[in-house]
Amino acid sequence: MADRDPGKPRLSERHIKQRTKNWILLLTIIGICVLFFAITIVRFGGAGVLPGAPR
């Protein structure tokens, strides 16, 4: 029978739920940043930023 590691504390159900919420919030924030970045690239895309780009 495998006992749990005595050096590692057991997390309560509340801590596990909070950790899950934190991960969901982090992924949501990263997703919004990626979305804004993509919208910015599409809106300014090909605006003559690169040398030799057609106008």
C-alpha positions as a LaTeX table, in Angstrom:
\begin{tabular}{lrrr}
\hline
Residue & $x$ (\AA) & $y$ (\AA) & $z$ (\AA) \\
\hline
Met1 & 0.00 & 0.00 & 0.00 \\
Ala2 & 1.43 & 3.38 & $-1.03$ \\
Asp3 & 1.33 & 5.99 & 1.70 \\
Arg4 & 1.37 & 9.66 & 0.81 \\
Asp5 & 4.66 & 11.57 & 1.06 \\
Pro6 & 4.98 & 12.85 & 4.65 \\
Gly7 & 6.93 & 15.91 & 3.48 \\
Lys8 & 4.09 & 17.04 & 1.23 \\
Pro9 & 1.03 & 18.55 & 2.92 \\
Arg10 & $-2.41$ & 17.32 & 1.89 \\
Leu11 & $-4.47$ & 20.01 & 0.19 \\
Ser12 & $-8.03$ & 20.55 & 1.30 \\
Glu13 & $-10.93$ & 20.52 & $-1.14$ \\
Arg14 & $-11.14$ & 24.32 & $-0.86$ \\
His15 & $-7.48$ & 24.75 & $-1.84$ \\
Ile16 & $-7.91$ & 22.45 & $-4.83$ \\
Lys17 & $-10.96$ & 24.43 & $-6.04$ \\
Gln18 & $-9.11$ & 27.73 & $-5.59$ \\
Arg19 & $-6.10$ & 26.41 & $-7.50$ \\
Thr20 & $-8.41$ & 25.36 & $-10.35$ \\
Lys21 & $-10.03$ & 28.81 & $-10.42$ \\
Asn22 & $-6.59$ & 30.44 & $-10.48$ \\
Trp23 & $-5.52$ & 28.34 & $-13.47$ \\
Ile24 & $-8.75$ & 29.13 & $-15.33$ \\
Leu25 & $-8.25$ & 32.86 & $-14.64$ \\
Leu26 & $-4.63$ & 32.70 & $-15.84$ \\
Leu27 & $-5.63$ & 30.92 & $-19.06$ \\
Thr28 & $-8.43$ & 33.44 & $-19.63$ \\
Ile29 & $-6.05$ & 36.39 & $-19.25$ \\
Ile30 & $-3.51$ & 34.79 & $-21.60$ \\
Gly31 & $-6.30$ & 34.08 & $-24.11$ \\
Ile32 & $-7.46$ & 37.71 & $-24.04$ \\
Cys33 & $-3.88$ & 38.91 & $-24.56$ \\
Val34 & $-3.44$ & 36.60 & $-27.54$ \\
Leu35 & $-6.78$ & 37.74 & $-28.96$ \\
Phe36 & $-5.84$ & 41.44 & $-28.67$ \\
Phe37 & $-2.43$ & 40.71 & $-30.22$ \\
Ala38 & $-4.07$ & 38.88 & $-33.14$ \\
Ile39 & $-6.61$ & 41.68 & $-33.68$ \\
Thr40 & $-3.80$ & 44.24 & $-33.65$ \\
Ile41 & $-1.77$ & 42.26 & $-36.20$ \\
Val42 & $-4.81$ & 41.89 & $-38.48$ \\
Arg43 & $-5.77$ & 45.58 & $-38.22$ \\
Phe44 & $-2.24$ & 46.88 & $-38.81$ \\
Gly45 & $-1.13$ & 43.97 & $-40.96$ \\
Gly46 & 0.58 & 44.99 & $-44.18$ \\
Ala47 & 0.55 & 48.68 & $-43.30$ \\
Gly48 & 3.93 & 49.19 & $-44.91$ \\
Val49 & 5.90 & 48.37 & $-41.80$ \\
Leu50 & 8.23 & 46.02 & $-43.60$ \\
Pro51 & 10.63 & 47.42 & $-46.22$ \\
Gly52 & 9.39 & 46.70 & $-49.71$ \\
Ala53 & 5.85 & 45.91 & $-48.56$ \\
Pro54 & 3.17 & 46.84 & $-51.10$ \\
Arg55 & 1.06 & 49.83 & $-50.19$ \\
\hline
\end{tabular}
